[in-house]
Amino acid sequence: MREADSAGQPWAGRTLSASPFAADDGAADPAALDALTAAVDGRLAASEVVSTRVDALELRFREDGAAGA
């Protein structure tokens, strides 16, 4: 085993913690897939796909309480 990582930082003394994305299975967000499919099918303009995703992310942000409201 190498003594250091690719940036030259030694492995000795490091504590590796769990990834905050450990539960992420890599699947696409269903709402994103729906919006992209609608754009490909011509039912939604590209600008509407972006707007739809921004609105959904803002809603999720507020629901998670991350906005501090």
C-alpha positions as CSV (number, residue, x, y, z in Angstrom):
1,M,0.0,0.0,0.0
2,R,1.2,3.5,-0.8
3,E,2.3,5.7,2.1
4,A,0.3,8.7,0.8
5,D,-2.6,9.6,-1.5
6,S,-2.3,11.0,-5.0
7,A,-1.9,14.5,-3.6
8,G,1.0,13.4,-1.4
9,Q,-1.0,13.6,1.9
10,P,0.1,10.8,4.2
11,W,-2.5,8.1,5.1
12,A,-1.1,7.8,8.6
13,G,-3.2,9.5,11.3
14,R,-6.3,10.0,9.0
15,T,-9.8,9.3,10.2
16,L,-12.1,8.4,7.3
17,S,-15.7,9.2,8.0
18,A,-18.8,7.9,6.2
19,S,-19.8,9.6,3.0
20,P,-22.9,11.9,3.3
21,F,-24.0,10.3,0.0
22,A,-23.9,6.7,1.2
23,A,-27.6,6.2,0.8
24,D,-27.5,7.7,-2.8
25,D,-28.2,4.8,-5.2
26,G,-27.4,6.9,-8.2
27,A,-31.0,6.8,-9.6
28,A,-32.3,9.9,-11.3
29,D,-34.9,12.0,-9.6
30,P,-38.3,10.9,-11.0
31,A,-39.4,14.5,-11.4
32,A,-36.3,15.3,-13.4
33,L,-36.9,12.3,-15.6
34,D,-40.5,13.3,-16.2
35,A,-39.5,16.9,-17.1
36,L,-36.7,15.7,-19.5
37,T,-39.1,13.2,-21.1
38,A,-41.6,15.9,-21.6
39,A,-39.0,18.1,-23.3
40,V,-37.9,15.3,-25.6
41,D,-41.5,14.6,-26.5
42,G,-42.1,18.3,-27.3
43,R,-44.5,18.8,-24.4
44,L,-42.2,21.1,-22.5
45,A,-39.6,23.7,-23.6
46,A,-36.0,23.4,-22.4
47,S,-36.4,26.6,-20.3
48,E,-39.5,25.0,-18.6
49,V,-37.4,22.0,-17.7
50,V,-34.9,24.2,-15.9
51,S,-37.7,26.2,-14.3
52,T,-39.5,23.0,-13.1
53,R,-36.3,21.7,-11.6
54,V,-35.4,25.0,-9.8
55,D,-39.0,25.2,-8.4
56,A,-38.7,21.5,-7.1
57,L,-35.3,22.1,-5.6
58,E,-36.5,25.3,-3.8
59,L,-39.5,23.4,-2.5
60,R,-37.3,20.6,-1.2
61,F,-34.9,23.1,0.4
62,R,-37.8,24.7,2.3
63,E,-39.3,21.4,3.3
64,D,-36.0,20.3,4.7
65,G,-35.9,23.4,6.8
66,A,-32.5,24.3,5.3
67,A,-33.7,27.8,4.4
68,G,-33.8,28.8,8.1
69,A,-37.4,29.9,7.9
